[in-house]
Amino acid sequence: MDPVTVFFNPACSKCRGAVELLDGRAVPYDVVEYLRAPPDAATLGHLLDLLGGDPAELVRTDDDAFAGAGLTPADVATRDGVLKVLLAHPGLLQRPVLVRGDRAVIGRPPERLAELFD
């Protein structure tokens, strides 16, 4: 079984819950504390490729910090916009993001983690 990489914020209950689910399944994983070591443009681009769909889903647009930074949905309407915002504001990365092989999911709600094991 491929190990899982978890983009993790220890203050986030959803991140902690995702790790508990992985532990319960005895799934090996690596933790990337993205606030301590923010992902670079290549890593963010890879996450977007694996996730597919709307790039803006990778951004916490409902977070007070999003508006507090003077950002609007128009700022994350494109892939390049998402990259620019997340490089400048890594705390706005949606969480948790889990990657396994060539698949990734945003673990909200936690049931989405099952998609990595189907």
Buried (B, 14 or more C-beta within 10 A) or exposed (E): EEEBBBBBBEEEEBBBBBBEBBEEEEBEBEBBEBBEEBBEEEBBBBBBEBBEEEBBBBBBBEBEEBEEBEBEEEBBEEBEBBBBBBEEBBBBBBBBBBBBEEBBBBBBEBEBBEEBEE
